[in-house]
Amino acid sequence: MRSNVNKNLITNLSARSPFAEAFRALRTNISYAGLDKSLRTILITSAGPSEGKTIVTSNLGVVLAQLNKKVLIVGCDLRRPALYKVFSTTNQVGVTNVLINNLDPAELAQPTKVPGLFILDSGPIPPNPSELVGSHRMKELISRALEKFDYVLLDSPPINIVTDPIVLSALVDGVIMVVKSDATRYDNARDAQAKLEKVGANIIGVILNGVNMSSGDYYYHYYYTQEGEGDEEAKK
């Protein structure tokens, strides 16, 4: 596993860091938000590209798995996959293969070095990503994954770029939107929120990413300026 994996997964490398603590707080908030209805399937998206959603998804997966839960992260960006870069795995098989061949997602899920955490990346880039994401088999993929995993996290494309996350939002228990400090425009974030609300998506929270920490935390800030979601940054 290449060194950039540890840089991306600070929650696993430095469990006592402020960054890791922020994700544990997010994990607790998700538990409270699901008191009436369990939030087992969560879509993580953003208004635009390069806002850190894949890194956020990955680190959320780590802290959920640290509760001795079995977690699957599904790479639903069939146009610009990035999940395999975070975990230094391969993208030869994944969501595309599951949808086209009607396979069990658990069979193609790749284990990570974090106990209990698995990933199912996008697989080969298809010519018709929107049709695949919007198919009935996508709903079946999530249902079948829930038979084997406690949590299923969907790493989706940006809302204002393609319609895929809007479609996917109807298939999950909750949606988390990532916005990046000094990068995400206010009107773009509001547009993304409006699109989700229009289809009745359950928005359970917004993560502010890329916040410049105090000098004592520059060590973690530095890590997230080096590697990211296909050159995305995820500094908290």
PALOZA-683279 format. One record per residue (C-alpha): residue in one letter; residue number from 1; x, y, z. Coordinates in steps of 0.5 Angstrom, whole numbers, plus 500, padded with zeros to 3 digits. Each point is the difference from the previous one (the first is absolute). Example, Ala and Ser with C-alpha at 12.3 -4.5 7.8 and 13.67 -1.06 7.14 Angstrom:
2
('a', 1, (525, 491, 516))
('s', 2, (502, 507, 498))
***
This chain:
236
('m', 1, (500, 500, 500))
('r', 2, (503, 507, 498))
('s', 3, (501, 505, 505))
('n', 4, (495, 505, 497))
('v', 5, (495, 495, 503))
('n', 6, (502, 502, 507))
('k', 7, (500, 507, 499))
('n', 8, (493, 500, 497))
('l', 9, (497, 495, 506))
('i', 10, (502, 505, 506))
('t', 11, (495, 497, 504))
('n', 12, (503, 493, 500))
('l', 13, (507, 503, 500))
('s', 14, (500, 505, 506))
('a', 15, (494, 498, 504))
('r', 16, (501, 505, 505))
('s', 17, (500, 506, 495))
('p', 18, (495, 506, 500))
('f', 19, (498, 497, 493))
('a', 20, (499, 493, 502))
('e', 21, (496, 503, 506))
('a', 22, (495, 504, 495))
('f', 23, (499, 494, 496))
('r', 24, (498, 496, 507))
('a', 25, (495, 506, 501))
('l', 26, (497, 499, 494))
('r', 27, (499, 493, 501))
('t', 28, (497, 501, 507))
('n', 29, (495, 506, 496))
('i', 30, (498, 494, 495))
('s', 31, (498, 496, 506))
('y', 32, (496, 505, 503))
('a', 33, (497, 502, 493))
('g', 34, (498, 493, 499))
('l', 35, (496, 499, 507))
('d', 36, (493, 499, 496))
('k', 37, (503, 497, 494))
('s', 38, (507, 496, 500))
('l', 39, (504, 504, 495))
('r', 40, (504, 494, 496))
('t', 41, (500, 503, 493))
('i', 42, (504, 507, 500))
('l', 43, (501, 503, 493))
('i', 44, (506, 505, 501))
('t', 45, (500, 505, 494))
('s', 46, (502, 508, 499))
('a', 47, (498, 506, 496))
('g', 48, (506, 499, 495))
('p', 49, (506, 497, 499))
('s', 50, (507, 500, 504))
('e', 51, (496, 501, 507))
('g', 52, (503, 494, 503))
('k', 53, (494, 495, 500))
('t', 54, (504, 494, 499))
('i', 55, (504, 501, 506))
('v', 56, (495, 502, 504))
('t', 57, (496, 493, 498))
('s', 58, (506, 496, 501))
('n', 59, (502, 503, 507))
('l', 60, (492, 499, 502))
('g', 61, (501, 493, 498))
('v', 62, (506, 499, 505))
('v', 63, (497, 503, 506))
('l', 64, (493, 496, 499))
('a', 65, (505, 494, 499))
('q', 66, (503, 501, 506))
('l', 67, (494, 499, 504))
('n', 68, (501, 493, 498))
('k', 69, (495, 501, 494))
('k', 70, (500, 497, 493))
('v', 71, (500, 506, 495))
('l', 72, (500, 500, 493))
('i', 73, (502, 506, 496))
('v', 74, (497, 500, 493))
('g', 75, (503, 504, 495))
('c', 76, (494, 503, 496))
('d', 77, (504, 505, 496))
('l', 78, (500, 496, 493))
('r', 79, (504, 506, 496))
('r', 80, (505, 502, 505))
('p', 81, (502, 495, 505))
('a', 82, (504, 501, 506))
('l', 83, (499, 495, 505))
('y', 84, (505, 495, 498))
('k', 85, (506, 506, 500))
('v', 86, (498, 501, 507))
('f', 87, (501, 493, 502))
('s', 88, (505, 498, 495))
('t', 89, (496, 494, 497))
('t', 90, (498, 499, 493))
('n', 91, (494, 502, 496))
('q', 92, (500, 494, 495))
('v', 93, (493, 498, 503))
('g', 94, (495, 503, 504))
('v', 95, (493, 503, 500))
('t', 96, (499, 500, 492))
('n', 97, (502, 493, 500))
('v', 98, (494, 499, 506))
('l', 99, (495, 503, 496))
('i', 100, (501, 498, 493))
('n', 101, (501, 492, 502))
('n', 102, (495, 501, 506))
('l', 103, (506, 497, 505))
('d', 104, (500, 500, 508))
('p', 105, (504, 507, 502))
('a', 106, (503, 496, 506))
('e', 107, (503, 495, 495))
('l', 108, (504, 506, 497))
('a', 109, (501, 504, 506))
('q', 110, (507, 501, 501))
('p', 111, (503, 500, 507))
('t', 112, (504, 506, 503))
('k', 113, (505, 500, 505))
('v', 114, (495, 503, 505))
('p', 115, (497, 494, 503))
('g', 116, (492, 499, 498))
('l', 117, (501, 505, 495))
('f', 118, (499, 498, 493))
('i', 119, (500, 504, 493))
('l', 120, (496, 499, 494))
('d', 121, (503, 505, 495))
('s', 122, (496, 502, 493))
('g', 123, (504, 495, 496))
('p', 124, (501, 501, 492))
('i', 125, (497, 507, 498))
('p', 126, (493, 498, 496))
('p', 127, (498, 504, 494))
('n', 128, (493, 501, 504))
('p', 129, (501, 502, 507))
('s', 130, (494, 503, 501))
('e', 131, (496, 495, 498))
('l', 132, (503, 495, 504))
('v', 133, (500, 504, 506))
('g', 134, (492, 501, 499))
('s', 135, (499, 493, 499))
('h', 136, (496, 495, 504))
('r', 137, (506, 496, 501))
('m', 138, (504, 506, 504))
('k', 139, (494, 499, 505))
('e', 140, (501, 493, 500))
('l', 141, (508, 501, 501))
('i', 142, (498, 504, 506))
('s', 143, (495, 495, 503))
('r', 144, (505, 494, 499))
('a', 145, (506, 504, 503))
('l', 146, (495, 501, 506))
('e', 147, (500, 493, 501))
('k', 148, (507, 499, 502))
('f', 149, (502, 507, 502))
('d', 150, (498, 504, 506))
('y', 151, (501, 507, 496))
('v', 152, (500, 501, 493))
('l', 153, (504, 507, 498))
('l', 154, (499, 503, 493))
('d', 155, (505, 504, 497))
('s', 156, (496, 504, 495))
('p', 157, (502, 505, 494))
('p', 158, (499, 508, 502))
('i', 159, (492, 502, 500))
('n', 160, (501, 506, 495))
('i', 161, (504, 496, 495))
('v', 162, (496, 494, 498))
('t', 163, (493, 497, 503))
('d', 164, (503, 494, 502))
('p', 165, (500, 502, 508))
('i', 166, (493, 502, 499))
('v', 167, (497, 494, 498))
('l', 168, (505, 496, 505))
('s', 169, (497, 504, 506))
('a', 170, (493, 497, 499))
('l', 171, (503, 493, 502))
('v', 172, (504, 502, 506))
('d', 173, (498, 501, 507))
('g', 174, (504, 507, 501))
('v', 175, (504, 505, 496))
('i', 176, (506, 504, 502))
('m', 177, (503, 506, 496))
('v', 178, (507, 502, 500))
('v', 179, (502, 507, 499))
('k', 180, (507, 503, 499))
('s', 181, (502, 506, 504))
('d', 182, (502, 506, 495))
('a', 183, (498, 495, 494))
('t', 184, (493, 499, 500))
('r', 185, (496, 506, 498))
('y', 186, (494, 501, 504))
('d', 187, (495, 500, 494))
('n', 188, (502, 493, 498))
('a', 189, (499, 497, 507))
('r', 190, (493, 503, 500))
('d', 191, (499, 497, 493))
('a', 192, (502, 493, 502))
('q', 193, (496, 501, 507))
('a', 194, (494, 502, 496))
('k', 195, (501, 494, 495))
('l', 196, (500, 495, 505))
('e', 197, (494, 503, 504))
('k', 198, (496, 500, 494))
('v', 199, (500, 492, 499))
('g', 200, (499, 500, 508))
('a', 201, (507, 497, 502))
('n', 202, (502, 500, 507))
('i', 203, (505, 505, 501))
('i', 204, (503, 498, 507))
('g', 205, (506, 505, 500))
('v', 206, (505, 504, 496))
('i', 207, (508, 499, 501))
('l', 208, (504, 506, 500))
('n', 209, (507, 498, 497))
('g', 210, (506, 503, 499))
('v', 211, (500, 505, 506))
('n', 212, (507, 503, 502))
('m', 213, (502, 497, 507))
('s', 214, (504, 503, 505))
('s', 215, (507, 500, 500))
('g', 216, (500, 494, 504))
('d', 217, (496, 496, 495))
('y', 218, (504, 502, 494))
('y', 219, (503, 493, 500))
('y', 220, (493, 497, 498))
('h', 221, (499, 506, 495))
('y', 222, (507, 498, 497))
('y', 223, (498, 493, 498))
('y', 224, (493, 502, 497))
('t', 225, (504, 505, 495))
('q', 226, (504, 495, 498))
('e', 227, (495, 494, 497))
('g', 228, (493, 500, 499))
('e', 229, (494, 498, 496))
('g', 230, (503, 500, 494))
('d', 231, (504, 506, 502))
('e', 232, (494, 502, 505))
('e', 233, (502, 503, 506))
('a', 234, (497, 498, 507))
('k', 235, (502, 504, 505))
('k', 236, (496, 501, 507))
***
